[in-house]
Amino acid sequence: MFDAFAWDEWSETITQFWTFSGQDGTSAGTVILTILGFAVMLISFFGFVILEEGKLARQAEKLRSTGALDRPPAA
């Protein structure tokens, strides 16, 4: 079997490097990925809502143009 691990042992220095950890042992990498994931989730959610609202508006306009829906009174 091919051993691709570049170090002889798994030390704290390696662990801190791969987890973006600081000297006090807190894992900033986990915090960064959580914040990025949350931001992507919010952006995706708002994008989905905007997309679906556009689809509904276009469908309503098609139905109104055929007379299937009564137009609301002008305000």
N, C-alpha and C positions, 0 to 999 in steps of 0.2 A: 504494500500500500504506500502511496506517495504522501509524504509528510510535508505540507505546504506552510506549516506554522513557522514563522521566521525567528522565534525566540525559544530558548530552552525551557522557560517557565513563564507562568502567567503572573506577573508582578503587579503591584499597585500602580506603578507608573503606566503600564500598558492599559490597565483598567481605566485610569483617569483620562488617558488620551482618547480611548474609544467611547467614553460616556460623556465627554466634555466636562469632566468633573473638576472642581476647584480644589484648593488645598484643604478645605474644611470637610471634604467628603460629600458635598451636595452635588447632585447630578443635574447640571444645567442642561445637558443634552435632552433629558426627559422633559424638562420644562419647555425648552425650545420646540421640540417636536409636538408637545401638547398644544402650545400656542399656535403653531403653524397648522396643525390639524383642525383646531377650532376655527381659525380664520378661513381655511379652505371650505369647511362645512358651512359657515355663514354665507360666504360668497356663492357657493353652489345653491344654497337654499333660496337666496334672494334672486339669483339668476333663474331658477326654476319657477318661482312665483311670477316674475316678469314675463317669462316665456309663455306660461299658461294664461296669464291675463291677456296677453296679445292674441292668443288663439281664441279665447272666449270672445273678445271684442270683434275679431274678424268674423267669427261664426254668427254672432248676434247681428252684425251688419248685413250679412248674407240673408239671414232670416227676415230682417226688417225690409230689405229690398224686394223680397218676394211677397211681402205682405203677410208672412206667417206670424210676425209679431207686430203688435201695434206700436207705433212710435210714441215715446213718452212726450208729454206736453212740453212745449218750449218754456224754459224758465226765464 
